[in-house]
Amino acid sequence: MGMMLTLFQLLNKVCIRILKSKHFGLRYFLGIEFARNKEGILLHQRKYALELIPDVGLAGSKPVHAPVELNQKLTTVTYDDHLGLNDDSLLEDPGAYQRLIGILLYLTITRPDIFFTVQSLSQFMQAPKYSHMKATLRVVRYIKQSPDLGILMSVAESTQLKAYCDADWVACPNTRKSVTSYLVQFDNSLILWKSKKQSTISREAEYRSLASTVA
């Protein structure tokens, strides 16, 4: 790593001298923007998010302050059929839902605040219903409220590693499985986060969540 950095610095000096240019650092890469300030480097996808909003017809919509409705439980068609529910039909164009989920998954690179919701919605890509699309569009309205949120990579000199985990017991109404969520911080910088269904049904959901975090 040290040798690569030295070679980069040498190449940078040569280019500046020959081309009479200046090096301002990385600003934009694959839809991710890098903004430097005295606190560190902010990684965000503001441009990517702002382009998404009119693409899905929500340019004139009202922003919301949460990516998901309180106590909302999304179900599969199989689950609805089992309970005799028929007030929520399949989407005529599942491809539109699948494309939107793909875009939102890419946004989670710098938006851990929507990761849990998008991960949950991605489970219905095979047979999405109108309720799933409505919930997905709500995520876009939430993004509209704060399109420039991102991850700050702090310049503070610290080596403290912190991890947080939790579990939502029997969170999935379709499988009765619990959901594990965790995040890891290095100093004040968020470096890892994940949310997934547990592989087994267990009353010890919190212990399994802790085990996944430290594994």
C-alpha positions, 0 to 999 in steps of 0.5 A: 500500500505504501509503495502504491501511494508513493508511485501515485504521488510521483506520477501526480507530480510528473503530470502536474509539471508536464501538463501544467495542471492541478490535482484537486482530488477525487470529486465524482466516481460511478455516481458517488460524489466526494465532498471534502471539508475540515471534518473529513470526506463526505460520500453522497449520491445527491446527483444520482438521487435527484435524477431518480425523483423525476424519473419515477414521476415524483417531481411534484410529490410531497417529501416524507420524513421516514422511509417506511410507514409505522408498523407496516408489514408487507406480504407475498401473494402466497401469504395473501392467498393462504389467508383469503386476502384479495385486495392487493393484486400483482403489478402488471409490469414487474420490471418497473419495480425490479429496476427501481429496487436496483436503483435504490440498492445502489443508493444504499452504498452511501445511504444506510438509513434506507438499507433496511427498507430497501432490503425488505422490499427487494424480497418481493422482486419475483412477484411484486404487488401494488402495495410493494410499489407504493412502499418503494415510491415512499422511499423515493419521497423520503430521499427527496426530503434529504437527497444529500445525506451520506457517510462522513469519513472522519479525519479524527485520529482514533482507532476505536472500533464500535459495533451495534446490533439488534434483532426484530423478532418474527419480523417477516410475516411470510416466514416467521423469521427474525431480522438481524441488523448491525453496523460497525464504526471505526472512530466516528466513521460508519464502515459496515452495515447489514440487515438480513433475515435469520436462517432459522426460526428461534426465540434467541434472535438477539443472540444470533444477531450478536453472533452475526455481528462479531463473526 
